[in-house]
Amino acid sequence: MFTGLVEEVVRVVRVQGKTDGMVLSVERPSTFADVRPADSLSVSGVCLTVLETLRGAPLAFDVSPETLRRTTLGGLKAGDRVNLERAMAANGRFGGHMVAGHVDATSRVMSVIQTGEFWTFTFELDAGVARYVVEKGSVALDGISLTVAALGERSFDVAVIPWTYDRTTLGERKAGGLVNLEVDLLGKYVERLLGAAAKGQDGREARDTRLLDLLSGR
């Protein structure tokens, strides 16, 4: 689990093809000295597992065909920059929102508008995930925790402060570019629970109806 608060921005060292997948290697920042093989890291919003590597060597990850299909990682090349975040520590501050690192869709940048020292980014909203995005709710874009400032039928805006613009890859995104989108996972769980309550199958109708009442505030 991650928070969407990017810790470091690093460059891709190399991309090596495998049968249908690839091995992605990125710079290891000095602040990640505690990272060990089998640890989970968020790489531009995608949860990846660290491979066995030498101390001080680049961080390497296997990237599956499924991940390549659903994310922007397949388009990376040496020299590109990615956002990194270590998994949330149990005793740490929870400053963003719950981010699983499981990308729901890619989203295209429609426009970037600067007003003074601030920016408004508008992104396309895929119909398959639109119902999970709500105004003033949270989304993760390339692993960055952001708040939905405005919501259209097929688009949404996020307001970006100078800190985020300068210290993540978001400042490099231009109209037409793609980012990894993860919606707030709580919405998906609520939908699943409400769907089960509505079905009322296998003798669980009374219990599920109480759950439905609780979730709907009745």
Secondary structure as GFF3:
##gff-version 3
##sequence-region A 1 218
A	DSSP	beta_strand	8	17	.	.	.	ID=ss1
A	DSSP	beta_strand	22	26	.	.	.	ID=ss2
A	DSSP	three_ten_helix	30	32	.	.	.	ID=ss3
A	DSSP	beta_strand	40	43	.	.	.	ID=ss4
A	DSSP	beta_strand	46	49	.	.	.	ID=ss5
A	DSSP	beta_strand	59	63	.	.	.	ID=ss6
A	DSSP	alpha_helix	65	70	.	.	.	ID=ss7
A	DSSP	three_ten_helix	73	75	.	.	.	ID=ss8
A	DSSP	beta_strand	81	86	.	.	.	ID=ss9
A	DSSP	beta_strand	105	115	.	.	.	ID=ss10
A	DSSP	beta_strand	118	124	.	.	.	ID=ss11
A	DSSP	three_ten_helix	130	132	.	.	.	ID=ss12
A	DSSP	beta_strand	138	141	.	.	.	ID=ss13
A	DSSP	beta_strand	144	151	.	.	.	ID=ss14
A	DSSP	beta_strand	155	160	.	.	.	ID=ss15
A	DSSP	alpha_helix	162	167	.	.	.	ID=ss16
A	DSSP	three_ten_helix	169	172	.	.	.	ID=ss17
A	DSSP	beta_strand	178	183	.	.	.	ID=ss18
A	DSSP	alpha_helix	185	199	.	.	.	ID=ss19
A	DSSP	alpha_helix	205	216	.	.	.	ID=ss20
###
